[in-house]
């Protein structure tokens, strides 16, 4: 399942693409989504389904996200869809305030986390999101799905909320060893546990060439340097998903790629 569109925000034009496959699993519990307000219109995509409506009077902004439903918990696919639909619905109908966009998004994430616990008790999902408003770009994540920022200076990524990330940061294992560690599938927190206040926000700046959101099925089956090379060479989210599958990923694989094109 793939989707692609172009949009303009704050004098720049961007291309955004999303792709997801169940891979070698029986069910796909991942989901990607985005919503873009530009030129008085709002274009949204949830798992490949496109929607368009009027957004007259609203400033240009966008939200993109990847959710990875947890297979070890009940209804992982329902959990990822519920969170994606909650946040896209919020963005389409209300959206972030210009005074406190991060606080607005955090409030929406906490509300979705609460409702997830009510509607699908015992289920869970990761969340990795990127939001832009007023020319600023931020990431927000909970769990071990990631945001990568690719620029001429190199590749930066968010920090997983997991025991193996802590071991890596402490210098006890290498980044490649994170993928094969016995606790590689363990997370400290996820959506559905009532702990959304632990959502981590990172300022991404605007001096990047591309941003990538992805589930662990994309990055968890190849070396760190190999994956960074894939991020730099890929022309679409589908390229990233295909590369992960070809390298033997046994998980669902999902990616969203946002690429800065040129000055509008």
C-alpha positions in Angstrom: 0.0 0.0 0.0 1.6 3.3 -1.1 0.6 7.0 -1.4 2.4 10.1 -2.7 1.6 13.8 -2.8 3.4 17.2 -3.0 2.6 20.3 -0.9 3.9 23.7 0.0 4.6 25.1 3.5 6.4 28.4 4.4 7.9 28.9 1.0 9.2 25.4 0.5 7.7 22.6 -1.5 7.8 19.0 -0.3 7.0 15.5 -1.5 5.6 13.1 1.0 5.2 9.3 0.4 4.0 6.5 2.5 4.2 2.7 2.2 3.4 -0.3 4.3 3.4 -4.1 3.8 2.6 -7.0 6.0 5.8 -8.6 4.8 6.3 -12.2 6.0 3.6 -11.8 8.7 0.0 -13.0 8.4 -1.4 -9.5 9.3 -0.3 -5.9 9.0 -0.5 -4.2 12.3 1.3 -1.1 11.1 -0.3 2.1 9.7 0.9 5.4 8.2 -1.1 8.6 7.9 -0.7 12.3 7.2 -2.7 15.5 7.0 -1.6 18.6 5.1 -3.2 22.1 5.3 -2.0 24.2 2.4 -3.6 26.8 0.2 -6.9 26.7 1.9 -7.3 22.9 1.5 -6.6 20.0 3.8 -5.5 16.7 2.2 -5.3 13.7 4.5 -4.2 10.1 4.0 -4.9 7.2 6.4 -3.2 4.0 5.2 -3.5 5.0 1.6 -7.0 6.3 1.7 -7.0 10.0 0.5 -9.5 12.6 1.8 -9.8 16.3 0.9 -11.8 19.1 2.5 -11.8 22.9 2.9 -9.5 24.6 5.4 -10.2 28.2 4.6 -8.5 30.6 7.0 -6.2 28.0 8.5 -2.4 28.5 8.3 -0.3 26.0 6.4 0.7 23.1 8.5 1.2 19.3 8.4 1.2 16.2 10.5 2.6 12.8 9.5 2.8 9.6 11.6 3.6 5.9 11.8 2.0 3.5 14.3 3.2 0.0 14.9 0.5 -2.1 16.7 2.1 -4.4 19.2 1.7 -8.1 18.3 2.3 -9.2 21.8 -0.8 -7.3 23.0 -4.4 -7.8 21.9 -5.7 -6.1 18.7 -2.5 -4.4 17.6 -4.0 -3.5 14.2 -7.0 -2.0 15.9 -4.8 0.0 18.2 -2.6 1.5 15.4 -5.7 2.5 13.4 -7.5 4.0 16.4 -4.5 6.2 17.2 -3.9 7.2 13.6 -7.5 8.1 13.1 -7.8 10.0 16.4 -4.8 12.2 15.6 -5.7 12.9 11.9 -9.3 13.7 13.0 -8.0 16.1 15.6 -5.6 17.7 13.0 -8.4 18.1 10.5 -11.0 19.5 12.8 -9.0 21.4 15.4 -5.3 21.2 14.8 -2.4 22.7 16.8 -2.5 26.2 18.2 0.1 28.6 16.8 0.9 29.7 20.3 1.7 26.2 21.7 1.8 23.6 18.9 3.7 21.0 20.9 1.4 21.4 23.8 -1.6 21.0 21.5 -0.2 17.8 20.0 0.7 16.4 23.4 -2.9 17.0 24.6 -4.2 15.2 21.5 -1.9 12.3 22.0 -2.8 12.0 25.7 -6.5 12.0 24.8 -6.0 9.3 22.1 -4.0 7.2 24.6 -6.9 7.5 27.2 -9.5 6.5 24.6 -7.4 3.6 23.4 -7.4 2.2 26.9 -11.2 2.4 27.0 -12.0 1.2 23.5 -9.3 -1.4 23.1 -8.2 -2.3 26.6 -5.1 -4.5 26.6 -3.9 -3.3 23.2 -1.0 -1.0 22.4 0.9 0.8 19.6 4.0 2.8 19.1 3.8 6.4 17.7 6.3 8.3 15.7 5.1 11.7 14.3 6.3 14.8 12.6 4.5 18.1 12.7 5.2 21.5 11.0 3.5 24.8 11.7 4.8 28.3 11.2 8.0 27.1 9.6 9.1 24.9 12.5 9.4 21.1 12.4 9.2 18.8 15.4 9.0 15.1 16.0 7.0 13.3 18.7 7.4 9.7 19.6 6.4 7.0 22.1 8.0 3.6 21.9 10.5 2.3 19.4 9.3 3.6 16.0 11.7 6.2 14.8 12.1 9.5 13.0 15.3 10.0 11.0 16.6 13.4 9.9 18.9 13.2 6.8 21.0 16.2 5.8 24.5 17.0 4.4 25.7 16.9 8.0 24.7 13.3 8.4 21.8 11.2 9.8 20.2 11.8 13.2 17.5 9.7 14.8 15.1 9.8 17.7 16.0 7.8 20.8 14.0 4.6 21.3 12.3 4.2 24.7 13.6 0.7 25.3 16.1 -1.2 27.4 18.4 -1.9 24.4 18.5 1.8 23.5 19.7 2.4 27.1 22.4 -0.3 26.7 23.5 1.3 23.4 23.7 4.8 24.9 25.7 3.5 27.8 28.2 1.9 25.4 27.5 -1.6 26.5 26.3 -2.8 23.0 26.7 -1.4 19.5 23.9 0.0 17.5 23.9 -3.1 15.2 23.7 -5.4 18.3 20.4 -3.7 19.3 18.7 -5.6 16.5 19.8 -9.0 17.7 19.7 -8.5 21.5 17.3 -10.9 23.3 15.2 -7.9 24.5 15.1 -6.1 21.2 11.3 -6.3 21.1 10.8 -4.8 24.6 9.7 -1.2 25.1 9.5 1.0 28.2 6.3 2.7 27.1 3.7 2.7 24.3 0.3 4.1 23.5 -2.5 2.3 25.4 -0.8 2.2 28.8 -1.9 5.6 30.1 1.6 6.9 29.9 1.4 9.3 26.9 2.8 12.1 29.0 6.2 10.4 28.4 6.0 11.4 24.7 9.3 12.8 23.6 9.5 15.9 21.4 12.6 16.9 19.4 13.2 20.1 17.4 14.1 19.1 13.9 15.1 22.5 12.6 14.7 23.2 8.9 18.2 22.4 7.6 17.4 18.9 6.4 16.9 17.2 3.1 14.5 14.5 4.2 12.7 13.2 7.2 11.8 9.5 7.6 9.3 7.9 9.9 9.4 4.1 10.2 8.5 1.1 12.2 11.2 -1.3 13.5 10.4 -3.7 10.6 12.2 -1.1 8.4 15.4 -0.5 10.3 15.6 -3.6 12.6 16.9 -6.1 10.0 19.9 -4.3 8.6 23.0 -2.7 10.0 22.9 0.9 11.1 25.2 2.2 8.3 23.4 0.1 5.7 20.1 1.6 6.7 21.5 5.1 6.7 22.7 4.5 3.1 19.2 3.3 2.2 17.7 6.5 3.6 20.0 8.6 1.6 19.5 6.8 -1.7 15.7 6.1 -1.6 13.4 8.2 -3.8 10.2 7.1 -2.0 8.9 5.4 1.1 8.3 2.3 -1.1 12.1 2.1 -1.8 12.8 2.0 2.0 10.1 -0.7 2.5 11.4 -2.8 -0.4 15.0 -2.5 0.8 14.0 -3.8 4.2 12.1 -6.7 2.8 14.9 -7.7 0.5 17.3 -7.7 3.4 15.1 -10.3 5.2 12.8 -8.3 7.5 10.3 -10.7 9.0 8.1 -8.0 10.5 5.5 -5.6 9.1 7.4 -2.8 7.3 6.2 0.8 7.2 7.8 4.2 6.2 6.9 7.8 5.5 9.4 9.9 3.6 9.2 13.7 3.5 11.6 15.3 1.1 12.3 19.0 0.7 12.2 19.9 -3.0 12.9 23.5 -3.7 11.9 27.1 -2.9 8.4 27.8 -4.0 
